[in-house]
Amino acid sequence: MKKKLYGIIPPLVTPLKDNDHLDIDGLERLIEHVIEGGVHGIFILGTTGEAQSISMKLREEMIERTSEILKNRVPLLVGISDTSISDSAALAQKAYEAGAYAVVAAPPYYFATGQPELAEYYEELLKLLPLPLFLYNMPVHTKVSFEPKTIKRIAENKKVIGFKDSSANGTYLQAVMYTMKENPDFMFFVGPEEMTAEMILLGADGGVNGGANLFPKLYVDLYNAAQSKDLEQVRTLQQKVMQISTTIYSNGKYGSSYLKGLKCALSVAGICDDFLAMPFSRFDEEHRAKIKEAMNNLNF
């Protein structure tokens, strides 16, 4: 069993110059920025990292480059979610060679799996993995959610060390935590930053929060306040998190607004390019101006 993780682990954006090339300078600035902000780890090739929109070659390069820049200063988690079990295993091998702490896998998407099929899939995947695994619940994109008993079944394999939940359903996550209460080493991380502090107060280990790309210290401070049960500080910092959520992430009409807003804000801050992999594109000048205004109004 590896040392247990905790705290804020940003789901790193993938800085891009175009659909086939990383923004290497931007990636280095981004990694240095979040480390300076005190984050406890880094997660690449997740939803915020646009993993399903970029090629396997580019995903492998992202693993290699991130590892080279990171130099083991904080643990590295690597997303291996894919519809192909062979490609997931290949990414896991690349992560292992790069010195990653663990891999993270959401259910295969397109055809929705039943719970027995879901368990069987992970049981087969685990045979191919050279690293520990975090299960990743993202039902809005995969069309399936892990039932608590399914998690318990899969986690009978000791290589399954944790659960990252992006369902935005606090009642569900509490049910999972209750089901897994007999395994105190099993880790729980929350995706939606709007509810991270609440779930830490209830026993979660930390947050995998997109906003930590932009304001890492804010989310680290929020984690510390929740961990120490400083409710007054939690309330103060939670207001800032909600300000980010309602301005940076909601500037647009579509489901891509979160990614566009976050990448645009990182570009405005001079950290990395705001190119998004197809089928999406960066904000136009009108929306970029709104992001600049929102950034100016954050006051922190």
C-alpha positions in Angstrom: 0.0 0.0 0.0 1.4 3.4 -1.0 1.3 6.3 1.3 -2.3 7.6 1.5 -3.0 10.8 -0.5 -5.0 13.8 0.7 -5.6 17.4 -0.1 -6.0 19.2 -3.4 -5.0 17.4 -6.6 -5.7 19.6 -9.6 -7.1 17.9 -12.7 -4.6 19.6 -14.9 -5.7 21.1 -18.2 -3.8 19.9 -21.2 -2.2 23.1 -22.7 -2.4 22.8 -26.5 -1.0 24.8 -29.4 -3.3 22.9 -31.8 -5.0 19.5 -32.1 -1.6 17.7 -32.4 0.9 19.7 -30.4 1.2 20.5 -26.7 2.0 23.9 -25.4 5.1 22.8 -23.6 6.1 26.2 -22.2 2.6 26.6 -20.9 2.6 23.2 -19.4 5.7 24.0 -17.5 4.3 27.3 -16.3 1.1 25.6 -15.2 2.9 22.9 -13.2 5.1 25.4 -11.5 2.1 27.6 -10.7 0.1 24.8 -9.0 3.1 23.5 -7.1 3.9 27.0 -5.9 0.2 27.1 -4.7 0.8 24.2 -2.4 -1.1 21.4 -4.2 -0.7 17.9 -2.9 -0.6 16.1 -6.3 -1.4 16.4 -10.0 -3.9 14.5 -12.0 -3.5 14.5 -15.8 -5.7 13.2 -18.7 -9.0 13.5 -16.9 -12.1 15.4 -18.0 -10.5 18.8 -17.5 -7.5 17.5 -19.4 -9.7 16.8 -22.5 -8.3 13.2 -22.6 -11.0 11.9 -24.8 -10.5 14.6 -27.4 -6.8 14.1 -28.0 -4.8 11.3 -29.7 -3.2 8.4 -27.9 0.2 9.8 -29.1 -0.5 13.2 -27.5 -1.7 11.5 -24.3 1.5 9.6 -24.1 3.5 12.8 -24.7 1.5 14.5 -21.9 2.5 11.8 -19.5 6.2 12.0 -20.5 6.4 15.8 -20.4 4.5 16.2 -17.2 6.8 13.6 -15.5 9.9 15.4 -16.8 8.7 18.7 -15.5 7.3 17.4 -12.2 10.4 15.5 -11.1 8.5 13.6 -8.5 7.9 16.7 -6.4 4.3 15.7 -5.8 2.5 12.4 -6.7 1.3 12.1 -10.3 -2.1 10.5 -11.1 -2.8 9.6 -14.8 -6.2 9.1 -16.4 -6.4 6.0 -18.6 -10.1 6.1 -19.3 -10.9 4.7 -22.8 -13.4 2.5 -24.6 -10.6 0.1 -25.4 -9.2 -2.0 -22.5 -5.9 -2.5 -24.5 -5.4 1.3 -24.9 -6.2 1.8 -21.2 -3.5 -0.8 -20.3 -1.0 0.8 -22.7 -1.5 4.2 -21.0 -1.1 2.6 -17.6 2.2 1.1 -18.7 3.4 4.5 -19.9 2.3 6.0 -16.6 4.2 3.3 -14.7 7.4 4.0 -16.8 7.0 7.7 -16.0 6.9 7.1 -12.2 3.2 7.8 -11.6 1.7 7.1 -8.2 -1.5 5.6 -9.6 -3.9 5.5 -12.6 -7.5 6.7 -12.7 -10.2 5.0 -14.9 -13.8 6.0 -15.6 -16.1 3.3 -17.0 -16.0 2.7 -20.7 -18.6 4.8 -22.5 -20.8 4.6 -25.5 -22.7 1.4 -24.8 -23.7 1.7 -21.1 -22.7 -1.2 -18.9 -24.8 -3.0 -16.3 -23.4 -3.2 -12.8 -22.2 -6.8 -13.2 -20.6 -6.0 -16.5 -18.9 -2.9 -15.0 -17.4 -5.0 -12.2 -16.2 -7.6 -14.6 -14.6 -5.0 -16.8 -12.6 -3.6 -13.9 -11.6 -7.0 -12.7 -10.2 -7.7 -16.2 -8.5 -4.3 -16.4 -6.8 -4.7 -13.1 -5.0 -7.8 -14.3 -3.3 -5.6 -16.9 -2.3 -2.7 -14.6 1.2 -2.2 -13.3 0.0 0.6 -10.9 -2.8 1.0 -8.3 -6.1 2.3 -9.5 -8.6 5.0 -8.6 -12.2 4.3 -9.8 -13.6 7.5 -11.4 -17.3 8.2 -11.3 -18.4 10.6 -14.1 -22.0 9.5 -14.9 -22.9 12.6 -16.9 -20.3 11.5 -19.5 -20.3 7.7 -19.2 -24.0 7.1 -18.7 -23.4 4.8 -15.8 -22.7 5.3 -12.1 -21.0 2.9 -9.8 -23.4 1.4 -7.3 -21.8 1.3 -3.8 -21.9 -2.5 -3.8 -20.1 -2.6 -7.1 -17.3 -0.4 -5.7 -17.0 -2.7 -2.8 -16.8 -5.7 -5.1 -14.1 -4.2 -7.3 -12.2 -3.0 -4.3 -11.7 -6.5 -3.1 -8.7 -6.3 -5.3 -6.1 -4.4 -3.2 -4.8 -2.6 -6.2 -8.0 -0.5 -6.1 -7.0 2.3 -3.6 -9.6 5.0 -4.0 -12.6 6.6 -5.6 -12.9 10.0 -7.4 -16.5 11.1 -7.6 -17.8 13.8 -10.0 -21.5 13.0 -9.7 -22.2 16.2 -7.8 -24.5 14.0 -5.6 -23.5 14.4 -2.0 -26.0 11.8 -0.8 -24.6 9.2 -3.2 -21.0 9.9 -2.1 -21.9 9.5 1.5 -23.6 6.2 0.7 -20.3 5.0 -1.0 -18.2 6.2 2.0 -20.5 4.4 4.4 -20.4 1.2 2.3 -16.5 1.3 2.3 -16.2 2.3 6.0 -14.5 -1.0 6.9 -11.6 -0.1 4.6 -10.0 3.0 6.3 -7.2 3.2 3.7 -9.6 3.6 0.8 -9.4 7.2 -0.4 -12.2 9.5 -1.5 -11.8 12.6 -3.7 -14.4 15.0 -4.8 -14.6 16.5 -8.3 -17.1 19.4 -8.1 -15.3 22.1 -6.1 -18.6 23.7 -5.0 -19.1 20.7 -2.6 -15.5 19.8 -1.8 -15.4 21.5 1.6 -18.7 19.9 2.7 -17.5 16.4 1.8 -14.1 16.9 3.5 -16.0 17.8 6.7 -17.8 14.5 6.3 -14.7 12.5 5.8 -13.5 12.7 2.2 -9.7 13.0 1.7 -9.6 15.9 -0.7 -10.7 17.5 -3.9 -9.8 17.1 -7.6 -10.9 20.7 -8.4 -10.5 22.3 -11.8 -10.3 25.8 -10.3 -7.0 24.8 -8.6 -5.4 25.1 -12.1 -6.1 28.8 -11.8 -6.1 29.6 -8.0 -4.3 26.6 -6.4 -3.7 28.4 -3.0 -7.4 29.2 -2.6 -8.4 25.5 -2.9 -5.5 24.4 -0.6 -6.6 27.0 1.9 -10.2 25.7 1.6 -9.0 22.1 2.2 -7.0 23.1 5.2 -9.9 25.1 6.7 -12.3 22.1 6.2 -9.8 19.6 7.5 -9.3 21.7 10.7 -13.0 22.3 10.9 -12.6 26.1 10.8 -16.2 26.7 9.7 -15.9 30.5 9.6 -12.9 30.3 7.2 -14.7 27.6 5.1 -17.7 30.0 4.7 -15.4 32.8 3.6 -13.4 30.7 1.1 -16.5 29.0 -0.2 -17.9 32.3 -1.3 -14.8 32.8 -3.5 -15.2 29.3 -4.9 -18.8 30.1 -5.8 -17.8 33.4 -7.4 -15.4 31.5 -9.7 -18.1 28.9 -10.5 -20.7 31.4 -11.4 -18.5 33.7 -13.5 -15.6 31.8 -15.0 -17.4 28.5 -15.7 -20.8 29.9 -16.7 -19.7 32.3 -19.4 -21.3 30.6 -22.4 -24.4 28.6 -23.5 -23.1 25.0 -23.7 -21.7 22.2 -21.8 -18.2 23.2 -22.9 -18.5 26.5 -21.0 -16.5 25.1 -18.0 -13.5 24.1 -20.2 -13.6 27.2 -22.3 -13.9 29.5 -19.3 -11.1 27.8 -17.4 -8.7 27.7 -20.3 -9.5 31.2 -21.3 -8.9 32.4 -17.7 -5.5 30.6 -17.7 -4.6 32.4 -20.9 -5.7 35.7 -19.6 -3.5 35.0 -16.6 -0.5 34.4 -18.9 -0.1 30.8 -17.9 -0.9 28.7 -21.0 -2.6 28.8 -24.4 -6.4 28.5 -24.4 -6.7 26.3 -27.5 -9.3 23.5 -27.0 -9.1 20.2 -28.9 -11.9 19.7 -31.4 -14.9 19.5 -31.4 -14.5 22.6 -29.3 -12.8 26.0 -29.9 -11.6 28.9 -27.7 -13.9 31.7 -26.7 -14.3 34.6 -29.1 -13.3 38.1 -28.2 -16.7 39.0 -26.7 -16.6 36.1 -24.3 -12.9 36.6 -23.6 -13.6 40.1 -22.5 -16.2 38.8 -20.1 -13.6 36.4 -18.6 -11.2 39.3 -18.2 -13.9 41.3 -16.4 -14.7 38.3 -14.2 -11.0 37.9 -13.4 -10.7 41.6 -12.4 -13.7 41.2 -10.1 -12.4 38.3 -8.2 -10.3 40.4 -5.8 -8.0 37.5 -4.7 
